[in-house]
């Protein structure tokens, strides 16, 4: 009996200690989140000469109407930890975003996945909070304070298996009526949550572009093991079918609307294009024309060596056979797809033309997940996609420090003379 009492006493002490540590961390995380919120309040609203205001069309889609240029700013991988351990790095990210948006003054911002990073800190670079709703609120606070219209595509880290809130709950948060500038709406829930079509129309009501913000999903299931082993899911057939129907309905009865796709995890075509170039010593091939940027990601060579694409662990099929988006919507399908813009691989910013379609990584804003990335500046910034008045579009990768004038020494000394990793491709460019 005495031994049993002693064991119970020890167990009670251990449980009590764990609970006390959890409560202290929870309190520190809430304080840190409120500190970040207060920091955001110090930012100024973006001053527009003539800000475009979206409306909801008869088709239910948010719609911008203009005959002039339309500027989309893609921001990848903010990775807001939202807790005690990441506070300084979160403030750095918020400062970088604020400075860039103040200068660029975009018509629309697409947060292209992994806006938050609620994982254990400091071991994995997170903030020590699993409250992804609290962290997402800070992201919303930032863009509401800046007064710029924005939407979001979810990435794999926005809703982890161990986070408090699931994908639908985070989607519901972004759709709350109280937000003035958030135009996110979940239009298809057959698979994924952040599936949305935003329409750009001319003053004659013609469809100039369909801006497809897509959910590239997260992991093959909701298990902790799938998350820890980076078993990335793919875009599912149901999503492709919805997109196809939507684009055809926006067309002229013969041809579908031309579309630009924004989502987080690259499809297998990104990997296939990289392999084709690599096998040809990074010289152009019949299918792939290199445009700009580098691949600096470190990946298992069995999966290509530079790209974490959807379905990358499925080595039994070719990379571009993991989903049907390119086949159904691209040149061999309904011929709507003009470009895919993604994130996920934080130090890749390469852009290629693959079979007539632009495949482009954006710039990363991650300050937490990769060791030392908070001091690496060459690949940090934004991608700006501008639909011109003739409905062609341009793509610019802009550096936070060189192009937008972000202070390199505001929070950490940031270097601009080398990439994060010493080995990158293509090495002959």
ROSEGU-442299 format. One record per residue (C-alpha): x, y, z; residue number from 1. Coordinates in Angstrom, 2 decimals, decimal comma. Layout:
[site [X Y Z] NUM] ...
This chain:
[site [0,00 0,00 0,00] 1] [site [2,84 2,40 0,84] 2] [site [4,52 1,62 -2,47] 3] [site [1,27 2,27 -4,33] 4] [site [0,81 5,61 -2,56] 5] [site [4,36 6,57 -3,42] 6] [site [3,85 5,69 -7,07] 7] [site [0,60 7,65 -7,20] 8] [site [2,32 10,60 -5,56] 9] [site [5,09 10,54 -8,15] 10] [site [2,60 10,25 -11,00] 11] [site [0,57 13,09 -9,54] 12] [site [3,67 15,25 -9,35] 13] [site [4,57 14,47 -12,98] 14] [site [1,05 15,18 -14,22] 15] [site [0,86 18,35 -12,14] 16] [site [4,20 19,54 -13,51] 17] [site [3,14 18,88 -17,10] 18] [site [-0,15 20,70 -16,58] 19] [site [1,65 23,63 -14,93] 20] [site [4,13 23,90 -17,82] 21] [site [1,27 23,74 -20,33] 22] [site [-0,65 26,47 -18,53] 23] [site [2,42 28,70 -18,31] 24] [site [3,16 28,21 -22,02] 25] [site [-0,49 28,84 -22,90] 26] [site [-0,41 32,08 -20,95] 27] [site [2,88 33,13 -22,57] 28] [site [1,45 32,33 -26,00] 29] [site [-1,65 34,45 -25,40] 30] [site [0,51 37,34 -24,17] 31] [site [2,79 36,98 -27,22] 32] [site [-0,21 36,91 -29,56] 33] [site [-1,63 40,07 -28,01] 34] [site [1,81 41,69 -28,26] 35] [site [1,86 40,85 -31,97] 36] [site [-1,63 42,27 -32,36] 37] [site [-0,55 45,49 -30,71] 38] [site [2,49 45,66 -33,02] 39] [site [0,21 45,36 -36,06] 40] [site [-1,83 48,31 -34,80] 41] [site [1,22 50,52 -35,29] 42] [site [1,11 50,00 -39,08] 43] [site [-0,42 52,55 -41,44] 44] [site [-3,17 51,78 -43,89] 45] [site [-2,10 51,54 -47,53] 46] [site [-2,91 54,71 -49,45] 47] [site [-4,50 54,03 -52,83] 48] [site [-5,15 56,65 -55,48] 49] [site [-8,14 54,64 -56,70] 50] [site [-8,64 51,31 -54,97] 51] [site [-10,73 48,75 -56,85] 52] [site [-13,62 47,37 -54,80] 53] [site [-14,87 43,83 -55,51] 54] [site [-18,54 42,91 -55,71] 55] [site [-20,28 39,54 -55,69] 56] [site [-21,61 38,78 -59,15] 57] [site [-24,79 36,96 -60,10] 58] [site [-22,69 33,82 -60,44] 59] [site [-21,72 34,05 -56,77] 60] [site [-18,04 34,82 -57,40] 61] [site [-16,22 37,84 -56,05] 62] [site [-15,62 40,07 -59,07] 63] [site [-13,27 42,93 -59,84] 64] [site [-14,24 45,15 -62,77] 65] [site [-11,70 47,23 -64,67] 66] [site [-10,35 47,69 -68,18] 67] [site [-6,91 48,60 -66,85] 68] [site [-4,07 46,62 -65,35] 69] [site [-4,91 44,38 -62,39] 70] [site [-2,16 43,60 -59,89] 71] [site [-2,07 40,41 -57,80] 72] [site [0,52 40,08 -55,05] 73] [site [1,27 36,50 -54,02] 74] [site [2,68 35,98 -50,53] 75] [site [3,94 32,51 -49,65] 76] [site [4,70 30,77 -46,38] 77] [site [4,31 33,51 -43,81] 78] [site [4,67 30,77 -41,18] 79] [site [3,35 32,87 -38,31] 80] [site [4,11 30,72 -35,26] 81] [site [1,71 32,67 -33,10] 82] [site [3,39 31,89 -29,81] 83] [site [6,10 32,74 -27,34] 84] [site [9,07 31,19 -29,13] 85] [site [8,38 32,79 -32,50] 86] [site [7,35 36,30 -31,43] 87] [site [10,44 38,13 -32,71] 88] [site [10,42 36,24 -36,01] 89] [site [6,67 36,77 -36,38] 90] [site [7,18 40,50 -35,94] 91] [site [9,94 40,37 -38,57] 92] [site [7,58 38,68 -41,05] 93] [site [4,81 41,17 -40,33] 94] [site [7,23 44,06 -40,82] 95] [site [8,44 42,64 -44,15] 96] [site [4,90 42,12 -45,39] 97] [site [3,77 45,56 -44,27] 98] [site [6,67 47,29 -46,02] 99] [site [6,20 45,40 -49,28] 100] [site [2,43 45,92 -49,41] 101] [site [2,80 49,64 -48,64] 102] [site [5,09 50,00 -51,65] 103] [site [3,33 47,64 -54,09] 104] [site [-0,30 48,66 -53,42] 105] [site [-1,80 45,55 -55,05] 106] [site [-5,42 45,19 -56,10] 107] [site [-5,54 41,71 -54,57] 108] [site [-3,29 39,70 -52,26] 109] [site [-3,31 35,90 -52,43] 110] [site [-1,91 34,29 -49,29] 111] [site [-0,70 31,16 -50,99] 112] [site [-0,51 28,71 -48,12] 113] [site [1,18 28,07 -44,77] 114] [site [0,15 31,44 -43,43] 115] [site [0,57 29,98 -39,94] 116] [site [2,98 27,43 -38,48] 117] [site [1,54 26,19 -35,17] 118] [site [4,02 23,45 -34,40] 119] [site [6,20 22,73 -31,36] 120] [site [8,79 25,40 -30,64] 121] [site [11,62 26,00 -30,47] 122] [site [12,64 22,54 -31,70] 123] [site [10,74 22,80 -35,02] 124] [site [10,83 26,58 -35,25] 125] [site [7,22 27,07 -34,22] 126] [site [5,83 29,29 -31,53] 127] [site [4,95 26,45 -29,10] 128] [site [1,24 27,10 -29,60] 129] [site [-1,10 24,69 -31,38] 130] [site [-3,79 27,36 -31,52] 131] [site [-3,89 27,88 -35,29] 132] [site [-7,06 29,94 -34,98] 133] [site [-5,33 32,48 -32,74] 134] [site [-2,38 32,67 -35,14] 135] [site [-4,71 33,00 -38,14] 136] [site [-6,44 35,92 -36,42] 137] [site [-3,13 37,78 -36,34] 138] [site [-2,72 37,20 -40,09] 139] [site [-6,22 38,59 -40,62] 140] [site [-5,44 41,54 -38,34] 141] [site [-2,45 42,43 -40,51] 142] [site [-4,30 42,69 -43,82] 143] [site [-7,38 44,29 -42,31] 144] [site [-5,11 46,96 -40,82] 145] [site [-3,38 47,50 -44,18] 146] [site [-6,76 47,82 -45,88] 147] [site [-6,00 45,64 -48,92] 148] [site [-8,33 43,01 -50,37] 149] [site [-7,05 39,49 -49,81] 150] [site [-7,92 35,82 -49,97] 151] [site [-6,19 32,64 -48,88] 152] [site [-5,23 29,22 -50,21] 153] [site [-4,51 26,79 -47,40] 154] [site [-1,22 24,90 -47,22] 155] [site [-0,20 21,82 -45,27] 156] [site [0,77 23,78 -42,14] 157] [site [-2,38 25,87 -41,83] 158] [site [-4,14 22,92 -40,18] 159] [site [-1,84 20,30 -38,70] 160] [site [-3,08 17,05 -37,14] 161] [site [-2,19 18,33 -33,68] 162] [site [-3,61 21,85 -34,13] 163] [site [-6,74 22,80 -32,22] 164] [site [-8,86 23,75 -35,24] 165] [site [-9,52 21,90 -38,49] 166] [site [-9,58 23,20 -42,05] 167] [site [-13,30 23,98 -42,14] 168] [site [-13,11 25,90 -38,88] 169] [site [-10,21 28,03 -40,16] 170] [site [-12,12 28,58 -43,40] 171] [site [-15,14 29,72 -41,39] 172] [site [-12,90 32,17 -39,52] 173] [site [-11,80 33,85 -42,76] 174] [site [-15,43 34,06 -43,92] 175] [site [-16,69 35,96 -40,89] 176] [site [-18,82 38,95 -41,88] 177] [site [-16,91 41,35 -39,62] 178] [site [-13,86 41,39 -41,92] 179] [site [-13,98 44,26 -44,40] 180] [site [-11,20 43,29 -46,79] 181] [site [-11,20 39,49 -46,72] 182] [site [-12,91 38,11 -49,82] 183] [site [-12,26 34,44 -49,13] 184] [site [-15,17 32,11 -49,65] 185] [site [-15,21 28,35 -49,81] 186] [site [-17,02 27,60 -53,07] 187] [site [-16,42 23,85 -53,28] 188] [site [-16,20 21,51 -50,30] 189] [site [-16,23 18,19 -52,11] 190] [site [-12,53 18,02 -51,30] 191] [site [-10,47 20,70 -49,62] 192] [site [-11,81 23,98 -48,27] 193] [site [-10,00 26,88 -49,96] 194] [site [-11,38 26,34 -53,48] 195] [site [-12,47 29,68 -54,93] 196] [site [-12,91 31,48 -58,22] 197] [site [-12,38 35,26 -58,35] 198] [site [-13,44 36,83 -61,65] 199] [site [-11,76 39,76 -63,37] 200] [site [-14,19 41,42 -65,77] 201] [site [-14,02 44,36 -68,15] 202] [site [-16,52 47,21 -68,00] 203] [site [-18,36 45,50 -70,88] 204] [site [-18,90 42,54 -68,48] 205] [site [-16,58 40,26 -70,46] 206] [site [-14,49 37,82 -68,43] 207] [site [-10,86 38,85 -68,65] 208] [site [-9,41 36,21 -66,30] 209] [site [-10,55 33,60 -63,81] 210] [site [-8,31 33,71 -60,74] 211] [site [-8,55 30,23 -59,28] 212] [site [-7,45 29,98 -55,65] 213] [site [-7,18 26,29 -54,92] 214] [site [-6,72 23,93 -51,99] 215] [site [-3,77 21,65 -52,76] 216] [site [-4,71 19,85 -49,53] 217] [site [-2,24 18,78 -46,88] 218] [site [-1,41 15,13 -46,11] 219] [site [-2,75 11,80 -47,34] 220] [site [-4,73 11,49 -44,08] 221] [site [-5,19 13,30 -40,79] 222] [site [-2,79 11,08 -38,85] 223] [site [0,16 12,44 -36,92] 224] [site [2,42 10,01 -38,81] 225] [site [1,43 11,40 -42,21] 226] [site [2,25 14,90 -41,03] 227] [site [5,61 13,96 -39,54] 228] [site [6,63 11,95 -42,63] 229] [site [5,59 14,69 -45,08] 230] [site [3,19 12,43 -46,98] 231] [site [1,71 15,19 -49,11] 232] [site [-1,70 14,79 -50,69] 233] [site [-2,64 15,74 -54,25] 234] [site [-5,36 17,81 -55,90] 235] [site [-8,34 15,46 -56,25] 236] [site [-10,47 14,69 -59,29] 237] [site [-13,55 16,26 -57,68] 238] [site [-11,75 19,60 -57,42] 239] [site [-10,63 19,42 -61,04] 240] [site [-14,17 18,64 -62,17] 241] [site [-15,52 21,64 -60,22] 242] [site [-12,85 23,91 -61,70] 243] [site [-13,58 22,65 -65,21] 244] [site [-17,30 23,27 -64,85] 245] [site [-16,68 26,73 -63,37] 246] [site [-14,30 27,78 -66,15] 247] [site [-16,63 26,51 -68,88] 248] [site [-19,55 28,37 -67,31] 249] [site [-17,52 31,60 -67,39] 250] [site [-16,63 31,12 -71,05] 251] [site [-18,30 32,39 -74,17] 252] [site [-20,18 29,20 -74,90] 253] [site [-17,37 27,81 -77,03] 254] [site [-14,19 28,49 -75,10] 255] [site [-13,65 28,47 -71,33] 256] [site [-12,40 31,47 -69,40] 257] [site [-8,63 31,73 -69,30] 258] [site [-7,34 30,97 -65,81] 259] [site [-4,47 31,62 -63,43] 260] [site [-4,19 29,08 -60,61] 261] [site [-2,81 29,82 -57,15] 262] [site [-2,18 27,00 -54,68] 263] [site [0,42 25,91 -52,16] 264] [site [1,94 22,49 -52,91] 265] [site [3,32 22,21 -56,46] 266] [site [1,86 19,58 -58,75] 267] [site [3,99 16,88 -60,34] 268] [site [4,44 18,99 -63,47] 269] [site [6,85 21,20 -61,50] 270] [site [8,93 18,12 -60,75] 271] [site [8,71 16,79 -64,31] 272] [site [9,82 20,12 -65,75] 273] [site [12,77 20,19 -63,36] 274] [site [13,79 16,63 -64,30] 275] [site [13,58 17,39 -68,01] 276] [site [15,86 20,40 -67,60] 277] [site [18,25 18,56 -65,31] 278] [site [18,55 15,67 -67,76] 279] [site [19,41 18,17 -70,48] 280] [site [22,07 20,01 -68,42] 281] [site [19,51 22,77 -67,74] 282] [site [19,22 23,64 -71,39] 283] [site [15,71 24,11 -72,80] 284] [site [13,88 21,08 -74,14] 285] [site [10,94 20,64 -76,49] 286] [site [8,56 20,84 -73,51] 287] [site [10,37 23,12 -71,06] 288] [site [11,76 26,63 -71,38] 289] [site [13,64 27,96 -68,38] 290] [site [12,73 31,57 -67,55] 291] [site [14,30 32,58 -64,24] 292] [site [15,14 31,70 -60,65] 293] [site [16,73 28,78 -58,85] 294] [site [15,88 25,49 -57,17] 295] [site [17,60 25,53 -53,79] 296] [site [15,43 23,07 -51,86] 297] [site [17,02 19,96 -50,34] 298] [site [14,97 16,84 -51,07] 299] [site [15,68 13,11 -51,31] 300] [site [17,22 12,51 -54,74] 301] [site [14,79 9,62 -55,30] 302] [site [12,06 12,23 -55,46] 303] [site [13,95 14,50 -57,83] 304] [site [16,19 16,35 -55,43] 305] [site [14,63 19,85 -55,39] 306] [site [10,84 19,71 -55,20] 307] [site [8,32 18,53 -52,60] 308] [site [5,39 18,01 -54,94] 309] [site [1,96 16,56 -54,27] 310] [site [2,24 12,79 -54,16] 311] [site [6,04 12,89 -54,10] 312] [site [6,23 9,70 -52,03] 313] [site [4,31 7,77 -54,68] 314] [site [7,32 6,64 -56,69] 315] [site [5,32 4,06 -58,65] 316] [site [3,96 6,69 -61,05] 317] [site [5,50 9,56 -62,96] 318] [site [5,27 12,89 -61,10] 319] [site [2,80 14,37 -63,58] 320] [site [0,45 11,38 -63,20] 321] [site [-0,47 12,14 -59,59] 322] [site [-3,39 14,43 -60,47] 323] [site [-5,42 15,46 -63,51] 324] [site [-5,45 19,24 -63,21] 325] [site [-2,93 19,91 -65,99] 326] [site [-4,38 17,25 -68,27] 327] [site [-7,99 18,38 -67,86] 328] [site [-7,50 22,14 -67,86] 329] [site [-4,27 22,60 -69,84] 330] [site [-3,47 22,64 -73,57] 331] [site [-4,55 19,00 -74,08] 332] [site [-7,78 19,54 -72,14] 333] [site [-10,14 22,52 -72,29] 334] [site [-7,16 24,86 -72,81] 335] [site [-8,02 27,27 -69,99] 336] [site [-4,89 27,00 -67,85] 337] [site [-2,33 29,75 -68,47] 338] [site [-0,24 29,59 -65,28] 339] [site [0,19 27,88 -61,93] 340] [site [1,70 29,81 -59,01] 341] [site [2,75 27,89 -55,92] 342] [site [4,88 28,02 -52,77] 343] [site [5,77 25,29 -50,23] 344] [site [9,46 24,91 -51,13] 345] [site [10,74 27,98 -49,32] 346] [site [13,99 28,50 -51,19] 347] [site [12,77 27,68 -54,69] 348] [site [11,85 30,67 -56,85] 349] [site [12,22 29,13 -60,30] 350] [site [9,88 29,86 -63,20] 351] [site [9,53 27,82 -66,39] 352] [site [7,23 27,49 -69,37] 353] [site [6,04 23,89 -69,45] 354] [site [4,10 22,86 -72,55] 355] [site [2,84 26,41 -72,97] 356] [site [1,86 26,94 -69,33] 357] [site [3,82 29,08 -66,85] 358] [site [4,86 27,16 -63,71] 359] [site [6,22 29,57 -61,12] 360] [site [7,29 29,46 -57,51] 361] [site [6,70 32,63 -55,57] 362] [site [9,15 34,14 -53,11] 363] [site [9,09 32,90 -49,51] 364] [site [8,53 34,83 -46,29] 365] [site [9,33 32,02 -43,86] 366] [site [11,42 33,14 -40,90] 367] [site [10,83 30,10 -38,70] 368] [site [10,80 26,65 -40,28] 369] [site [14,26 26,41 -41,88] 370] [site [17,31 26,86 -39,70] 371] [site [18,91 30,24 -40,40] 372] [site [16,38 31,27 -43,03] 373] [site [15,46 34,38 -41,01] 374] [site [18,88 35,81 -41,96] 375] [site [18,75 34,72 -45,61] 376] [site [17,55 37,47 -47,94] 377] [site [18,00 36,52 -51,60] 378] [site [14,84 34,44 -51,82] 379] [site [12,64 36,53 -49,53] 380] [site [10,02 38,75 -51,10] 381] [site [6,84 38,64 -53,15] 382] [site [5,63 37,63 -56,59] 383] [site [3,56 40,14 -58,52] 384] [site [1,29 38,93 -61,32] 385] [site [-0,15 41,76 -63,39] 386] [site [-2,99 41,17 -65,82] 387] [site [-2,44 43,82 -68,48] 388] [site [-5,18 45,74 -70,24] 389] [site [-4,84 43,43 -73,26] 390] [site [-5,37 40,39 -70,96] 391] [site [-1,80 39,14 -71,24] 392] [site [0,01 38,92 -67,91] 393] [site [3,47 39,51 -66,50] 394] [site [5,19 37,81 -63,58] 395] [site [7,77 39,57 -61,40] 396] [site [9,75 38,18 -58,49] 397] [site [10,57 41,09 -56,19] 398] [site [13,06 41,01 -53,35] 399] [site [11,95 42,39 -49,98] 400] [site [15,21 44,23 -49,40] 401] [site [16,47 45,12 -52,88] 402] [site [13,13 46,04 -54,48] 403] [site [10,94 47,11 -51,58] 404] [site [13,47 48,68 -49,25] 405] [site [12,84 46,50 -46,20] 406] [site [15,40 47,27 -43,48] 407] [site [17,96 44,43 -43,42] 408] [site [18,82 45,12 -39,79] 409] [site [15,37 45,73 -38,31] 410] [site [15,20 42,47 -36,36] 411] [site [18,13 40,36 -37,59] 412] [site [21,09 41,13 -39,82] 413] [site [20,03 39,77 -43,22] 414] [site [22,60 38,79 -45,85] 415] [site [22,06 39,15 -49,62] 416] [site [25,29 37,74 -51,04] 417] [site [24,42 34,00 -51,09] 418] [site [21,59 31,50 -51,07] 419] [site [20,52 29,66 -47,93] 420] [site [22,07 26,42 -49,15] 421] [site [25,40 26,42 -51,02] 422] [site [24,24 24,07 -53,77] 423] [site [21,45 25,17 -56,09] 424] [site [20,33 24,61 -59,66] 425] [site [20,67 25,58 -62,40] 426] [site [24,33 26,23 -61,75] 427] [site [25,06 27,33 -65,32] 428] [site [22,60 30,23 -65,39] 429] 
